Amino acid sequence: MDRKLVTIDLDGTTLNNQSKLSTKTKKVIKAASKAGHIVSIVTGRPNRLSTPIYDALELESPMINFNGSLGFNPHQKWSEEYQFTINRDIVLDLLKNYQRFDINLIAAEGKNLFLAQQQQPTELNFFPSVLQANEELNSRSLSQDPTSLTIQASENKLQSLSIYIEEKYGLMVDVNAWGGPHNVIEVGHKGIQKATGVEKIAHYFQIKRQNIIAFGDESNDNAMIDYAGWGVAMNNANSHLKSIANDVTRLDNENDGLADYLSDYLQLDAANF
């Protein structure tokens, strides 16, 4: 079998509903790496939250964060490391309009950056409920262009906020909604998607597109699933992703759907799992 590039989303895909790695998932991914395949995390998460998972899987490959805007290797130099950023003036403008759009949280992040401003403790698991003094976002602390913005606003203002950003800065950034109950949008560099990072990793390892297998579950995985030679939607994925994928896992993320599918696809020894 040709060497494969296996690109894995985290939440709703590699992780279960408690955001944990199962023992089977760890064993299958380690076996895939041992068999000579390249396994890379490609996630919307910031690197501060995905590096512990990377380490638990004992990966050595590059990792893609912020939905394609950051590509790097957590523990060694990668010659193709990159980071797409957002002009800090956009962040400062949104801070000035905090009350106008009833914003509760703005988080500006990058490879070595985490700053946020919030009106009240957030229930979003990706952010601390209480900010430390050195994590407070303002015009003085934000001294560099961030890679990603995450904004939580009231339900009745979220759409108008998205329209404001798109009309004023649409040539520079993309705005995407998280979906679900949290009223959150993400702002990233224009035209950058998970497929951006997958393509860079594939080129680096000289892996043909037909030898890329990608796993995902949500709309931010669309471009990656479409780009891969073999795109796989999780059993728990949204209907659109399932419609564009080459296949759908038999099991969902709560029942080791990725591990089950990958062990069969790569013809790994099931007796070890």
MIZA-843651 format. One record per residue: x, z, y of N, C-alpha, C in turn. Coordinates in steps of 0.2 Angstrom, whole numbers, plus 5000, padded with zeros to 4 digits. Last residue first. Layout:
BEGIN
XZYXZYXZY;...
END
This chain:
BEGIN
496950934979496550954985495951004982;497750874970498050924974497650954979;496950784964497050844960497350894964;496950664971496450714972496550784969;498250594978498150624971497550684973;497650454988498050514987497850554981;497250334993497350344986497850394984;496750315005497450315004497650324997;495350335003495650275006496350265005;495250464997495150404994495450344996;495750545008496050545002495950484997;494850505018495550485019495850495012;493650565014493650495015494450475015;493950705014493650665008493750595008;494350725027494850735021494550695015;493150695034493750665035494250665029;492250795029492150725028492750685029;492150935026492750895025492650825024;490950985031491050975024491650935022;490850965045490751035042490951035035;490850835047491450875048491450945046;489950755032490050775039490750815040;490250625020490150695022490250705029;490550495020490050515015489750585018;490850405035491050455030490450475026;490650235037490450305039490650345033;491450085043491250125038491050195041;491750015055491749985048491450015043;490650045069491250065064491150025058;489650025077490149985078490749995073;488650115072488450045072489049995073;489250235074489150215067488950145067;489150245088489750235085489750215078;487750255089488050195092488750185089;487350375084487150315081487550255083;488750495082488150465086487950395083;489250575067489350535073488750515076;489250635055488850675060488950635067;490050555047489350565045488950595051;491150475058490950535054490250525052;491750305057491350355060491150415055;493150215057492750255053492350305057;493950055057493650115061493150155057;495249975054494750005050494450065054;496049925065495849885060495249905055;495449995081495749995074495549945069;494549965091495249935091495549935084;493350035089493349965089494049935089;493850165089493550145083493550065083;494350165102494750175097494550155090;493150155110493650105110494150105105;492350265105492150195104492650145104;492650395108492950365102492850295101;491750445117492450435119492850405114;490550455109490650395113491350385116;491150535093490750525099490950465103;491850525081491150545081490750535087;493250455071492950485077492150495076;494750385065494150425064493850455070;495550235060495350285065494750315064;496950145054496250175052496150235057;497850005055497650065058496950085056;498249885050498449945046498350005050;497949785059497549795053497649855048;498949805068498249825070497849835064;500449855061499949805063499249835064;501749955068501149945063500649895065;502849995075502849925072502249915066;502850105081503050115074503050045071;502550065094503150105093503350105086;501250005092501849965094502549995093;500550125089500650065084501250025085;500650195101500950225095501050165089;499950105109500650125111500950145104;498650105103499050035104499850055105;498250235105498350205099498750145099;498150235120498650275116498850255109;497150155122497750145125498350175121;496050205115496350145112497050135115;495550305123495950325117496350265114;495850225140495450255134495850275128;495850175156496250215151495750245146;495150125167495250085162495650115156;495750245179495350185178495650145172;495950415174496250355177495850285175;494450515174495150495172495350425175;493350645174493650595178494350575176;491950705165492650705165492850645170;490550825168490850755168491650755168;489350925161490050915162490150835163;488151005156488150965163488950955165;487951055143488451095148488451065155;487251015132486951055137487351085143;487750835129487550905127487250945133;489050745138488350745134488250825132;490050715146490150755140489550745135;490250565155489850625154490050655147;491550495165491150495159490850565158;492250385176491850445176491450445169;493850315181493250315177492850385177;494650265197494450315191493850295187;494850165206495350205204495250245198;493650115210494150065208494850095206;492850225213492750185206493250135205;492750305223493350305220493350255214;491450295228491950305233492650295230;490550275218490550235224491150235228;490950375209491050305207491050255213;490650495216491350475214491450405212;489250475218489750485223490450465221;488850475204488750415209489250415215;489150605200489450545197489450485201;488250675209489050685210489350625206;487050635205487250615211487950625212;487150695192487050625192487250595199;487150835195487650795191487650725192;486150905201486650875205487150825201;485350955191485050915196485450885201;486251035184485950985181485650935186;487751085193487051095191486751035188;489351045185488951055191488151065188;491051035181490351065178489951075185;492350925177491850955183491250975179;493950895175493350915172492950945177;495250765177494750815180494150825176;496950735172496150735171495850785175;498150735178497950675173497250675172;498550755196498350775189498150715184;499850745206499350715204499150735197;500350905214500550845210499850815208;500051025219500550995222500750925219;498851135221498851065218499451025222;499051245229499251245222499351185219;498451205241499151225241499451225234;497151175239497551125242498351145242;496751245223496651235230497151185233;496451335208496451265211496351265219;497251465200496751445205496951385208;498251515192497851455189497351435194;498851625197499251565197498851505194;497851725194497951705201498351635201;496751665180497351705183497451685190;495051665178495651635180496151685182;493951695164494251725171494951685172;493751605154493151635157493351665164;494751465152494751535152494151555156;494051315143494351345149494251425149;493451275132494051245133494351275139;492151325131492651355127493351325128;491151365144491551315141492151335137;490551455152490451465145490751405141;491451525166491151475162491051485155;491051635179491451625173491051575169;490751555195490651605190490951585183;491451455202491051495205490851565201;493151405200492451415198492151465201;494551295199494151335204493451335201;496151275191495351275191495151315197;497451205183497251235189496451225189;498851165174498151185173497951225179;500151055168499751075174499051105171;500950975160501151045162500751075168;500050865158500450895153500650965154;498550925167499050875166499550905160;497050955177497550965171498050905171;495851045185496350985186496951005181;494151085185494851095182495251035183;492851155193493351095194493951115190;491251225192491951225189492251155191;490051215199490251275196491051285194;489351125212489851125207490051205205;488351075221488251135217488751135211;488750975230488550955223488451015218;489051055241488550995242488250975235;490051145237489351165238488851105238;491151045236490951095231490251115231;491750965244491050945243490750995237;493050995244492751005250491950995249;493350965231493451035233493051045239;493350825232492850855228492850935230;494550805240493850785243493350825239;495550845231495450885237494750865240;495350745221495250815219495050855226;495850645229495150645226494950715224;497150675231496650675237495950675234;497850655219497650725221497150725227;497450515209497650535216497450605217;497850545192497350535197497550555204;498850465179498650515184498150495188;499550445163499150415169498850465173;501050455155500550495158500250455164;502150435140501850415147501250465149;503450405129503050455133502750425139;504350325122503750295125503250345128;505250415116505450365121504950325125;505050575115504750515113504950465118;505850725110505850675115505550605112;504850855102505450805103505350755108;503650915102504250955101504950915101;502550835106502550905108503250945107;502650685112502750715106502950795108;501350595121501950625121502050655114;500250525132500550515126501250545126;498750535142499350565140499650555133;497550465142497950465148498650505147;496750475130497150415131497650415137;495950595132495650525130496050465132;496950695133496550675139496250605138;498250635122497750685125497450655130;499050595107498750575113498250625115;500750625100500050645101499750615107;501950555088501650565095500950585095;502250655073502150595077501950615084;502350765065502950745069502850685074;501350905060501450835062502150825065;500751015053501450995052501650925054;499551065056499551005052500250985050;499951165065499551185059499551125054;500351085076500851125072500551145065;499151025080499650985078500151025074;498551145084498251105078498751065076;499351185095499251225089498951195083;499051065104499751075101499651125095;497751065109497851035103498551045100;497851145121497351165116497451125109;498751085129498751155128498351175123;498350945130498850965125498951035124;496550935131497250945134497750965129;495450825121495750895123496450885127;495150705116495050715123495350785126;496450635105495950685107495750685115;497250605092497050565098496350595100;498550635081497950665084497850625091;499150535068499250555075498550585078;500150495054499550535056499650555064;500850375045500850405052500250435053;501350385028500950365033501050405040;502150445018502450395022501950365028;501650545010501650475007501950425012;501650645019502150645014502250575011;500550615026501150615030501750605025;499550645016499650575019500250565023;499750775014499950735009499950655012;499350825027500050835025500250785019;497950795025498350765031499150775029;497650865014497550795014497950765019;497851005019498150975013498150895013;496951015030497651025030498050995025;495750995023495950945028496650955029;495751105015495751045012495950995017;495651215024496251205019496251135017;495051155040494951185033495551175029;495251205056495451165051495351195044;493851245068494451265064494651205059;492751245076493351215079493951235075;491651265069491951325072492651305075;491351145063490951165069491151235072;493051085060492351095058491951125064;494050945065493851015065493151025063;494050805064494550845060494350915060;492650795071492950755066493450785062;492250885080491750845077492050795072;493750875089493150905088492650855085;494850755086494850825084494150855083;495250595079494950635084494950715081;496650525072496150565071495850605077;497350385065497250415071496550455071;498550325055497950365054497850405061;499350185050499350235056498650265056;500150155034499550155039499650205045;501150045025501050105029500550105034;500349965011500649965017500650025021;500450004994500050005000500450005006;
END
